[in-house]
Amino acid sequence: FFFFCVIGSFIDSFDPLASQPLSPLEPPPFATSKVQRVKASDPELPQLLKREIPLIIEDSSVTRSLVGLWTLDYLEKEMHPEVKHSVYRSNTRFFQYWDETKNLAKYNLQPPTERVEMSFQEFCSKFRNPEEEQKYYLQQKLIVGLGDQILEDFKTLDWSQAFEWAKVLGLDDLSSNLLLISQAGHVTPAHYDEQHNFFCQLEGRKRVLLFAPSDWGKMYPYPVHHACDRQSMVDIFRKDWGPGVSHNSARYPQFSKVQAVEAVVHPGETLYMPAYWWHHVISEDNSLSITFWFPVPKPVVKFPISEVQTVALRRNIEGMMGELVGPEQVANLMRGILMDQLDTSQKQTIGQIKELLAKVLSQDRIQGFLIELASGRFRD
């Protein structure tokens, strides 16, 4: 599991800027509505969480002790100067995650970011420097050894509240906490994660656009064997921020049919982002956040399978294709499905895949499932 980058532009201080208006966005080419808000004390919260749709939890006690305490200045003083932190560096405001070890199909890739390690103090120097040409984003696991006071602060979190929410969702062990420090105006492109995330905001505001798992085909994810797996190939606001994305409506014709929900997360609030929900994140201010990641439990298969299980099934089938024909040949196989031009070996492979799909999908859904899996994602 990988977390994706959240970064921003150069602002010298960490003022919340709560009185300033949100930056304008051009009208998106899709329908939007607002994420529901609920008080942490609301007795309806457990039932709302069980729906597994995005939710902003107000007055959260989980990280209340750190709101107003953990600022850039405070952390710079308390972080151990010998500890190296995970930082992403980019030449643009567009921060797209990539992992070359996943590029099993050997796609040509111009790395959009670079991962570097540096002390927290060095990061702060670059973060504050208006002459610094490159952009920086810190993504650090909160572990023992970062600093004695950091550990003491971490103990003050309301862990019982976090695990109570997780229990409602049937989740077990926490996989990790990440400290995220971003700069105003920068973007994490649309992607989905395979874990549930309670995203707690400590400083600044984050604007998040979320898309349901049912919109998977309309979001045109990169191939599973690509370094940018689990990310959308669509530049959703038509900004041309990176070489690997496009807003070409002819290339991605279904994208205009998506429906998004929008959340603006303020300090002291928690955004629940269910697993497999797409999210596109914009830093409205200099921002500091902590994530609580919980792995998806082993599913109990019920028929018809859910949209979340359908996304997992797509990933498994595409991965299986790579095992059967080799990752570098999956694109040819997918194009053959779309053009109905499969050679004898490919037909045998698809026959095996269809036999497996028949165990969880009705016969009338199988061909449509394969066509959606292939559409718009594999090109010469």
C-alpha atoms as one frame of an Amber mdcrd trajectory, in Angstrom:
protein
   0.000   0.000   0.000   1.270   3.416  -0.857   0.233   6.838   0.142   0.096
   9.623  -2.411   1.655  13.026  -2.308   0.072  16.266  -1.080   2.136  19.397
  -1.715   1.759  23.149  -2.368   3.245  26.548  -3.215   5.589  28.677  -1.183
   4.114  30.471   1.818   6.428  31.406   4.661   4.254  30.660   7.696   1.667
  28.109   8.808  -1.240  30.472   9.459  -4.589  28.691   9.182  -5.935  31.499
   6.954  -9.430  30.542   8.011 -10.828  33.969   7.142  -9.615  33.878   3.550
 -11.903  32.558   0.813 -11.170  29.296  -0.907  -9.288  29.577  -4.159 -11.604
  29.428  -7.179 -11.713  26.338  -9.324 -12.807  26.322 -12.917 -16.116  24.470
 -13.294 -15.279  20.772 -13.385 -16.599  18.691 -16.286 -18.692  16.539 -13.959
 -21.506  16.829 -11.429 -20.619  17.588  -7.799 -22.314  17.598  -4.417 -21.059
  18.167  -0.864 -19.760  15.497   1.486 -22.055  15.083   4.486 -20.895  16.596
   7.774 -21.626  15.112  11.184 -20.574  15.903  14.747 -18.348  13.329  16.406
 -20.883  13.239  19.264 -23.832  12.528  16.972 -25.385   9.134  17.891 -26.047
   8.561  14.182 -22.318   8.556  13.378 -21.843   4.754  13.620 -24.678   4.128
  11.173 -23.312   6.775   8.805 -19.866   5.169   8.887 -21.334   1.769   8.075
 -22.504   3.127   4.710 -18.817   3.341   3.722 -19.161   6.637   1.911 -17.051
   9.777   2.564 -17.916  11.703   5.697 -16.526  14.786   7.444 -16.484  14.294
  11.217 -16.541  17.630  13.041 -15.149  18.267  16.531 -13.114  15.090  16.372
 -11.214  14.275  19.559  -8.739  11.977  17.801  -6.100  14.641  17.138  -7.579
  17.504  19.178  -4.531  17.645  21.452  -2.269  18.443  18.478  -4.398  21.137
  16.796  -2.632  24.423  17.429   0.365  22.636  18.962   1.958  20.930  15.991
   3.100  23.756  13.767   6.097  23.900  11.496   8.053  25.900  14.065   7.205
  23.508  16.889   8.069  20.398  14.897  11.295  21.948  13.657  12.343  22.409
  17.268  11.234  18.986  18.529  12.156  16.653  15.643  15.486  14.912  16.158
  17.979  16.588  13.784  19.748  13.316  12.949  16.610  11.542  11.723  16.067
  11.464   7.965  12.510  12.068   6.736  10.763  10.932   3.585  10.276  13.920
   1.286   9.026  14.142  -2.308  10.447  16.727  -4.664   8.912  17.979  -7.909
   9.498  20.610 -10.553   5.766  21.338 -10.755   2.754  21.722  -8.467   1.422
  18.441  -9.782   2.561  15.581  -7.538   1.847  12.180  -8.993   2.879   9.072
  -7.148   4.901   6.425  -8.968   6.762   3.254  -8.058   9.187   1.902 -10.629
   9.191  -1.531  -8.958   5.558  -1.910 -10.084   6.397  -1.135 -13.720   6.502
  -4.806 -14.668   5.198  -4.084 -18.180   8.174  -1.738 -18.758   6.135   1.287
 -19.808   8.124   4.348 -20.791   7.925   6.715 -17.844   9.243  10.162 -17.118
   9.349  10.157 -13.285   7.043  12.974 -12.132   8.628  13.242  -8.680  11.761
  12.271  -6.825  11.892  10.777  -3.351  14.684  12.141  -1.173  15.621  11.918
   2.488  16.545  14.893   4.628  16.311  16.136   8.187  13.155  17.911   9.242
  15.167  21.073   9.689  16.457  20.911   6.102  12.909  20.346   4.862  11.729
  23.438   6.771  14.481  25.527   5.204  13.422  24.503   1.695   9.735  24.818
   2.531  10.101  28.417   3.685  12.529  29.599   1.027  10.686  31.710  -1.604
  13.711  31.395  -3.919  13.529  27.612  -3.948  12.507  26.550  -7.466  11.492
  22.991  -6.662   8.489  21.992  -4.603   8.622  19.791  -1.511   6.174  17.530
   0.286   6.899  15.613   3.489   5.381  12.185   4.069   6.763  10.621   7.210
   5.636   7.597   9.185   5.127   8.475  12.823   7.438   6.039  14.560   9.577
   5.878  17.691  12.796   7.841  17.319  11.538  11.062  15.737  11.985  12.934
  19.016  11.165  12.469  22.699   8.536  15.219  22.782   7.022  14.031  19.502
   6.475  10.633  21.093   4.914  12.199  24.196   2.598  14.293  22.018   1.651
  11.231  19.997   0.541   9.449  23.160  -2.054  12.188  23.769  -4.099  11.233
  20.691  -7.550   9.843  21.404  -6.775   6.327  20.257  -9.979   4.927  21.752
 -12.047   7.131  19.433 -10.073   6.094  16.341 -10.383   2.398  17.150 -14.069
   2.770  17.998 -14.683   4.052  14.465 -12.575   1.238  13.052 -14.558  -1.334
  15.039 -17.801   0.016  13.592 -16.392  -0.707  10.133 -15.165  -4.164  11.096
 -11.517  -3.097  10.774  -8.713  -4.581  12.795  -5.147  -3.399  13.205  -3.959
   0.072  12.308  -1.351  -0.251   9.553   0.313   3.156   9.907   0.088   6.845
  10.729   1.589   9.353   8.336   2.533  12.947   8.987   1.863  15.027   5.851
   3.138  18.568   5.401   2.150  20.308   2.185   2.324  23.757   0.679  -0.634
  25.836  -0.454  -1.908  25.422  -3.989  -0.506  22.023  -4.835  -2.334  18.942
  -5.966  -2.421  15.205  -5.427  -3.963  13.763  -8.615  -6.973  11.468  -8.507
  -6.206   7.995  -7.186  -7.662   5.335  -4.926  -6.173   3.388  -2.028  -6.800
  -0.144  -0.849  -7.108   0.903   2.792  -9.603   2.922   4.814  -8.246   6.326
   5.805  -9.260   8.635   8.646  -7.620  11.839   7.444  -7.160  14.277  10.337
  -6.446  17.943   9.593  -4.267  19.893  12.047  -3.300  23.061  10.125  -4.680
  24.694   6.974  -7.430  23.372   4.713  -7.625  20.584   2.190 -10.151  20.461
  -0.630 -10.891  16.873  -1.666 -12.952  15.685  -4.625 -14.066  12.072  -4.256
 -15.494   9.634  -6.791 -17.250   6.374  -5.971 -15.821   2.934  -6.822 -18.688
   2.600  -9.311 -16.952   5.278 -11.421 -13.857   3.106 -11.856 -14.257   2.705
 -15.622 -14.952   6.404 -16.108 -11.748   7.351 -14.239  -9.444   5.413 -16.608
  -6.893   4.044 -14.127  -3.367   3.292 -15.236  -2.697  -0.414 -15.880  -1.946
  -2.573 -12.865   1.549  -3.285 -14.198   2.330   0.437 -14.598   4.385   2.483
 -12.140   1.338   4.754 -11.613  -1.038   1.917 -10.758  -4.239   3.038  -8.923
  -4.107   6.553 -10.350  -6.320   8.141 -12.972  -4.915   8.985 -16.395  -7.335
  11.932 -16.579  -6.253  15.491 -15.720  -9.585  16.250 -14.096  -9.264  20.054
 -14.075  -7.606  20.317 -17.497  -4.468  21.954 -16.130  -1.891  19.914 -18.089
   0.141  19.453 -14.906   1.983  16.327 -15.941   3.175  14.344 -18.961   1.261
  11.231 -17.933  -2.230  12.717 -17.787  -4.637  14.163 -20.312  -7.999  15.915
 -20.370  -8.703  14.810 -23.947 -12.440  14.068 -24.052 -12.007  11.981 -27.190
  -9.491   9.784 -25.410 -11.486   9.552 -22.163 -15.106   9.996 -23.289 -16.732
   8.459 -20.209 -15.054  10.796 -17.742 -17.635  13.563 -18.146 -20.243  11.157
 -16.720 -18.629  10.842 -13.290 -20.239  12.321 -10.190 -18.033  13.769  -7.446
 -18.584  14.708  -3.835 -16.517  17.599  -2.500 -15.066  18.038   0.987 -13.217
  20.997   2.481 -11.476  19.750   5.618 -10.600  22.281   8.338  -8.316  21.973
  11.376  -9.871  19.707  13.992 -11.932  17.794  11.428 -11.541  14.240  10.169
 -12.383  13.124   6.654 -13.303   9.458   6.402 -12.166   8.169   2.994 -13.333
   4.596   2.415 -11.115   2.140   0.608 -11.355   2.208  -3.209 -12.889   5.693
  -3.337 -11.033   7.919  -5.798  -9.801  11.222  -4.332  -8.178  14.304  -5.841
  -6.624  16.547  -3.181  -5.871  20.274  -3.345  -4.012  22.110  -0.593  -5.857
  25.375   0.013  -3.303  26.568   2.575  -0.005  25.405   3.943  -1.210  22.235
   5.561  -0.379  19.657   8.200  -2.293  16.392   8.446  -2.120  12.983  10.097
  -3.577   9.843   8.539  -4.890   6.721  10.243  -4.716   3.775   7.822  -6.693
   0.573   8.368  -6.385  -2.381   5.948  -9.500  -3.783   4.311 -10.516  -7.034
   6.056 -10.888 -10.223   4.080 -14.267  -9.808   2.358 -17.271 -12.021   2.822
 -18.464 -12.586  -0.731 -22.145 -11.914  -1.224 -23.977 -11.968  -4.532 -24.250
  -9.822  -6.444 -20.767  -8.619  -5.501 -20.436  -5.018  -4.354 -18.811  -2.190
  -6.311 -15.791  -2.338  -3.987 -15.446  -6.077  -4.564 -15.797  -5.466  -8.296
 -12.795  -3.100  -8.227 -10.760  -5.699  -6.325 -11.883  -8.325  -8.849 -10.693
  -6.156 -11.745  -7.274  -5.822 -10.145  -7.055  -9.558  -9.539  -8.092 -10.437
 -13.093  -5.633  -7.996 -14.651  -2.892  -9.342 -12.401  -3.807 -12.884 -13.402
  -3.568 -11.937 -17.072  -0.018 -10.784 -16.370   0.769 -14.153 -14.807  -0.682
 -16.049 -17.775   0.790 -14.086 -20.682   3.435 -11.906 -19.020   2.973  -8.277
 -17.903   4.360  -6.880 -21.167   1.711  -8.738 -23.188  -1.341  -7.663 -21.188
  -1.832  -4.538 -23.336  -1.957  -6.646 -26.525  -4.438  -8.980 -24.898  -6.633
  -6.069 -23.836  -6.576  -4.531 -27.305  -7.512  -7.914 -28.729 -10.560  -8.007
 -26.431 -11.707  -4.585 -27.630 -11.206  -5.348 -31.332 -12.458  -8.937 -31.018
  -9.209 -10.053 -32.620  -7.635 -12.693 -30.416  -5.176 -15.310 -31.655  -5.491
 -18.935 -30.568  -3.311 -18.542 -27.477  -5.112 -15.368 -26.394  -8.495 -17.044
 -26.818  -7.326 -19.842 -24.546  -6.225 -17.307 -21.937  -9.517 -15.423 -22.077
 -11.353 -18.741 -21.826  -9.576 -19.429 -18.545 -10.379 -15.939 -17.293 -14.070
 -16.301 -18.209 -14.277 -19.605 -16.343 -13.067 -17.863 -13.194 -15.351 -14.863
 -13.682 -18.343 -17.171 -14.047 -17.942 -18.091 -10.372 -18.773 -14.523  -9.278
 -20.500 -12.856 -12.249 -23.544 -13.811 -14.282 -22.811 -14.842 -17.867 -24.437
 -11.711 -19.270 -21.989  -9.496 -17.311 -18.698 -11.185 -18.163 -18.045  -9.720
 -21.612 -19.007  -6.214 -20.491 -16.685  -6.613 -17.480 -13.742  -7.446 -19.762
 -14.512  -4.622 -22.198 -14.652  -2.072 -19.383 -11.392  -3.456 -17.999  -9.703
  -2.813 -21.358 -11.370   0.411 -22.542  -9.178   3.508 -22.808  -6.367   2.121
 -20.644  -4.041   0.378 -23.103  -2.680   2.199 -26.143   0.197   1.766 -28.559
